[in-house]
């Protein structure tokens, strides 16, 4: 957004000016949230216009209001098309959790919103002004951790060195911090998991074992694990070598799941993901607003009662790591699996809604 447009919007409405700035930041952080916000902004402008034109709109949906404004000859064909694009794509962002929302989609939405803003300013707010042409926003800064940037730079330097020496280009795997061993087996720990929290509920066969170890200030973080898992059970009473073996097996699975989650988070940058073991669901606005009631989640009476006692009223209140709910009374693994499956089904149902 140009400085001139920002100054124009400041004179019209400070909140509107600030909102445009925040949306442009949001586009590169969470395209889905940006498109949802752009849609809300467009609807707010449409309802404000209906007040100016003395058109009753309280009982009308955004779609019906747009059609009414168009029939009354208030919207130009170009502006009507812009409203329609922003509304429909905002609905997709709010409902469809089956795919990733791309940055370019949010940018297209924002460009159409600029058409709406231009028309609104020149028609209603400041008719004597000429709004500057659209300027595509640029990302303000990266959100990567400094360590990840350093690792990435080092990888590029290594590749350049290999190429400059005329050697065959090599594929660099993610840098590992250390290896953890159990008997004749080993697992590599990636750099991003160096100090990862070992949530006991992520290790279903070793939950009690880990809780007891945590009580002895052991195995709380990845960095607290000894390089050799053999004998870990000796820190606590009434456990044996079989517990070491099961924990190592689950540790390998945990590391693999975290690698996959890292890739998912990068692919769905800016999205909120709910995880249950190796699976996930995207928390769209529509899904987030679903109330945790027996009507919405059939057969989950005990689970819902336990959630309500902890202050969970909507899906948006749930933790991103759903296995955490297992620590509450009457919340078992079967109930959690059923809850997650119902969340997935609702997500699919919302995605199949006709976006009008």
C-alpha positions in Angstrom: 0.0 0.0 0.0 1.3 3.4 -0.9 1.9 6.1 1.7 -0.6 8.3 0.0 -3.4 5.7 0.2 -2.6 5.2 3.9 -2.8 9.0 4.5 -6.2 9.1 2.7 -7.5 6.2 4.8 -6.3 7.9 8.0 -8.4 10.9 7.2 -11.5 8.7 6.5 -11.2 6.2 9.3 -8.1 5.4 11.5 -9.2 1.8 12.1 -9.7 1.2 8.4 -6.2 2.5 7.7 -4.6 0.3 10.4 -6.6 -2.7 9.2 -5.2 -2.4 5.7 -1.6 -2.3 7.1 -2.2 -5.4 9.3 -3.8 -7.3 6.4 -0.8 -6.7 4.2 1.4 -8.2 6.9 -1.0 -11.1 7.4 -1.0 -12.1 3.8 2.5 -13.5 4.0 2.1 -15.0 7.5 -1.3 -16.6 7.1 -3.0 -16.3 3.7 -6.1 -18.1 5.0 -6.6 -15.6 7.9 -5.8 -12.7 5.5 -8.6 -13.8 3.1 -11.1 -14.2 5.9 -10.2 -10.8 7.2 -10.5 -9.2 3.7 -13.9 -10.8 3.3 -15.0 -9.3 6.6 -13.7 -5.9 5.6 -15.6 -6.0 2.3 -18.8 -7.0 4.1 -18.4 -4.2 6.6 -18.0 -1.7 3.8 -21.1 -3.1 2.0 -23.2 -2.7 5.1 -21.9 0.9 5.6 -22.8 1.7 2.1 -26.3 0.3 2.6 -26.7 2.7 5.6 -25.6 5.6 3.5 -28.1 4.6 0.7 -30.8 4.0 3.4 -31.2 0.3 2.4 -32.2 -2.1 5.2 -29.6 -4.8 5.5 -29.8 -6.3 9.0 -31.7 -9.4 7.8 -29.7 -9.9 4.7 -26.7 -12.1 4.2 -23.6 -10.7 2.6 -24.5 -12.4 -0.7 -28.1 -11.1 -0.6 -26.9 -7.6 0.3 -24.4 -7.6 -2.6 -27.2 -8.6 -5.1 -29.5 -6.0 -3.7 -26.9 -3.2 -4.1 -26.3 -4.4 -7.6 -30.0 -4.5 -8.5 -30.4 -0.9 -7.1 -27.6 0.2 -9.5 -25.3 1.2 -6.7 -22.4 -1.1 -7.7 -20.6 -0.7 -11.0 -20.0 -4.0 -12.9 -16.3 -4.0 -11.9 -17.0 -3.4 -8.2 -19.8 -6.0 -8.2 -17.3 -8.5 -9.6 -14.7 -7.5 -7.0 -17.2 -8.0 -4.1 -18.2 -11.4 -5.5 -14.5 -12.5 -5.8 -13.6 -11.4 -2.3 -16.8 -12.9 -0.8 -16.5 -16.3 -2.4 -12.8 -16.7 -1.8 -13.2 -15.5 1.7 -15.8 -18.2 2.2 -13.4 -20.8 0.8 -10.7 -19.7 3.3 -13.2 -19.9 6.2 -14.7 -23.3 5.3 -12.3 -25.4 3.1 -9.8 -27.3 5.3 -8.9 -29.9 2.6 -6.2 -27.8 1.0 -3.6 -25.1 1.7 -4.5 -21.5 1.0 -1.7 -20.0 -1.1 -0.1 -16.5 -0.7 -1.0 -15.7 -4.4 -4.7 -16.3 -3.7 -4.6 -13.9 -0.8 -2.8 -11.3 -3.0 -5.4 -11.7 -5.7 -8.1 -11.2 -3.0 -6.3 -8.1 -1.8 -6.0 -6.6 -5.3 -9.8 -7.0 -5.7 -10.3 -5.4 -2.3 -8.2 -2.4 -3.5 -10.8 -2.0 -6.3 -13.6 -1.9 -3.7 -11.6 0.5 -1.5 -10.9 2.8 -4.4 -14.6 2.9 -5.5 -15.7 3.5 -1.9 -13.3 6.4 -1.3 -14.0 8.1 -4.7 -17.8 7.6 -4.5 -18.6 8.1 -0.8 -15.7 9.1 1.5 -13.7 11.6 -0.5 -15.2 12.1 -4.0 -12.6 14.8 -4.9 -9.6 12.5 -4.3 -7.9 10.2 -6.8 -6.8 7.0 -5.2 -3.3 5.9 -6.2 -3.0 2.7 -8.3 -2.6 -0.7 -6.6 0.9 -1.7 -5.3 1.4 -5.3 -4.4 2.6 -5.6 -0.8 6.0 -7.2 0.0 6.8 -9.4 2.9 8.2 -7.3 5.8 10.6 -9.9 7.2 11.2 -13.6 7.5 9.9 -15.5 10.5 12.6 -18.1 10.6 14.7 -18.7 13.6 18.3 -17.4 13.4 19.7 -20.9 13.8 17.7 -22.1 10.8 18.9 -19.2 8.7 22.5 -20.0 9.7 22.1 -23.7 8.8 20.5 -22.8 5.5 23.4 -20.4 4.7 25.9 -23.0 5.6 24.2 -25.5 3.3 24.4 -23.0 0.4 28.1 -22.3 1.1 28.8 -26.0 1.1 27.0 -26.4 -2.3 28.9 -23.5 -3.7 32.2 -24.9 -2.6 31.4 -28.3 -4.1 30.4 -26.7 -7.4 33.5 -24.4 -7.5 35.8 -27.5 -7.1 34.1 -29.2 -10.0 32.9 -32.0 -7.8 29.6 -33.7 -8.1 26.8 -31.8 -6.4 25.7 -33.5 -3.2 22.3 -33.5 -1.5 22.5 -32.1 2.0 20.3 -33.8 4.6 19.1 -31.8 7.7 21.9 -31.3 10.2 21.7 -33.7 13.2 22.7 -32.6 16.6 23.4 -36.1 18.0 22.6 -39.7 17.8 20.8 -41.7 20.6 21.6 -45.4 20.9 19.8 -48.4 22.3 21.9 -51.6 22.1 22.8 -52.0 18.4 20.2 -49.5 17.2 20.5 -45.7 16.8 18.4 -42.7 15.8 19.5 -39.3 14.6 18.1 -36.2 16.4 17.6 -33.3 13.9 18.8 -29.8 15.0 15.2 -28.5 15.4 14.4 -31.2 18.0 17.5 -30.5 20.1 15.5 -29.2 23.1 12.1 -30.6 22.2 9.7 -31.2 25.0 9.0 -34.9 25.4 5.3 -34.8 26.2 4.5 -38.1 28.0 1.1 -38.4 26.2 3.0 -38.6 22.8 4.4 -41.9 24.0 1.3 -44.0 24.7 3.2 -47.2 25.7 5.7 -45.2 27.9 3.5 -42.4 29.4 3.8 -43.6 33.0 7.5 -44.4 32.5 8.1 -40.8 31.3 6.0 -39.2 34.0 8.0 -41.1 36.7 11.3 -40.1 35.0 10.1 -36.5 34.8 9.6 -36.7 38.6 13.3 -37.5 38.8 14.2 -34.6 36.5 15.0 -37.0 33.7 13.8 -37.2 30.1 11.8 -34.0 30.1 13.6 -32.6 27.1 15.4 -34.3 24.2 18.6 -32.8 25.4 18.2 -34.5 28.8 18.2 -38.0 27.3 21.5 -39.9 27.7 23.2 -40.9 24.4 22.7 -44.5 25.5 19.1 -45.4 26.4 20.1 -48.7 27.9 19.7 -48.4 31.7 17.3 -45.4 31.6 14.9 -47.5 33.8 17.4 -47.5 36.6 16.5 -43.8 37.5 13.1 -45.0 38.8 11.7 -48.0 40.7 9.6 -50.9 39.4 10.6 -50.5 35.7 12.9 -52.7 33.7 14.8 -53.1 30.4 11.5 -53.7 28.5 10.5 -50.1 29.3 13.8 -48.9 27.8 13.1 -50.8 24.6 9.5 -49.6 24.3 10.6 -46.0 24.9 13.3 -46.1 22.3 10.8 -47.6 19.7 8.4 -44.7 20.5 11.2 -42.2 20.4 12.1 -43.2 16.8 8.4 -42.8 15.9 8.2 -39.4 17.7 11.2 -38.1 15.7 9.7 -39.2 12.4 6.3 -37.7 13.3 8.0 -34.4 14.2 9.9 -34.3 10.9 6.6 -34.7 9.1 5.0 -32.1 11.3 7.8 -29.7 10.6 7.2 -30.1 6.9 3.4 -29.7 7.3 3.9 -26.5 9.3 6.1 -25.1 6.6 3.7 -26.0 3.9 0.8 -24.6 5.9 2.6 -21.6 7.2 0.2 -19.3 9.1 -2.4 -22.0 9.5 -3.5 -23.4 12.9 -3.2 -27.2 12.9 -4.7 -29.6 15.4 -2.6 -32.7 15.8 -3.6 -36.2 17.1 -0.7 -38.6 16.9 0.4 -38.7 13.3 -2.7 -37.0 11.9 -3.8 -33.4 11.7 -6.7 -31.2 10.8 -6.7 -27.5 9.7 -8.5 -25.3 12.2 -10.6 -23.1 9.9 -12.8 -20.3 11.2 -15.9 -22.4 10.7 -14.5 -25.4 12.6 -13.1 -23.2 15.3 -16.6 -21.8 16.1 -18.2 -25.2 16.5 -19.5 -25.6 20.1 -18.5 -28.6 22.1 -22.0 -29.9 22.7 -23.6 -33.4 22.6 -25.5 -32.3 19.5 -22.3 -31.6 17.6 -20.3 -34.5 19.0 -22.6 -37.5 19.4 -21.7 -40.2 21.9 -19.1 -38.1 23.7 -21.0 -37.2 26.9 -18.2 -38.0 29.4 -15.6 -36.4 27.3 -17.6 -33.2 26.8 -18.4 -33.0 30.6 -14.7 -33.2 31.4 -13.9 -30.6 28.7 -16.6 -28.2 30.1 -15.2 -28.6 33.6 -11.8 -27.3 32.2 -13.4 -24.4 30.5 -13.4 -25.7 26.9 -16.6 -24.5 25.2 -15.6 -24.4 21.5 -13.2 -26.2 19.2 -11.0 -23.1 19.2 -10.4 -23.7 22.9 -8.8 -27.1 22.4 -5.0 -27.4 22.6 -3.1 -27.9 19.3 -1.8 -31.2 20.7 -5.1 -33.1 21.3 -3.4 -35.9 23.3 -2.9 -33.4 26.1 -6.6 -33.8 26.8 -5.9 -37.3 28.0 -4.7 -36.0 31.3 -8.2 -35.0 32.3 -10.5 -37.5 34.2 -12.7 -39.7 32.0 -10.8 -38.8 28.8 -9.5 -42.0 27.4 -7.7 -42.8 24.2 -10.8 -44.2 22.5 -12.7 -41.0 23.3 -9.9 -38.8 22.0 -9.7 -40.9 18.7 -13.5 -40.5 18.3 -13.2 -36.7 19.0 -10.5 -36.3 16.3 -12.4 -38.4 13.8 -15.5 -36.2 14.4 -13.4 -33.1 13.9 -12.2 -34.4 10.6 -15.7 -35.3 9.5 -16.9 -31.8 10.3 -14.0 -30.3 8.5 -14.9 -32.3 5.4 -18.6 -31.3 5.7 -17.7 -27.6 5.8 -15.4 -28.1 2.8 -18.2 -29.6 0.8 -20.5 -26.6 1.4 -21.3 -24.7 -1.8 -19.4 -21.4 -1.6 -21.8 -18.7 -2.8 
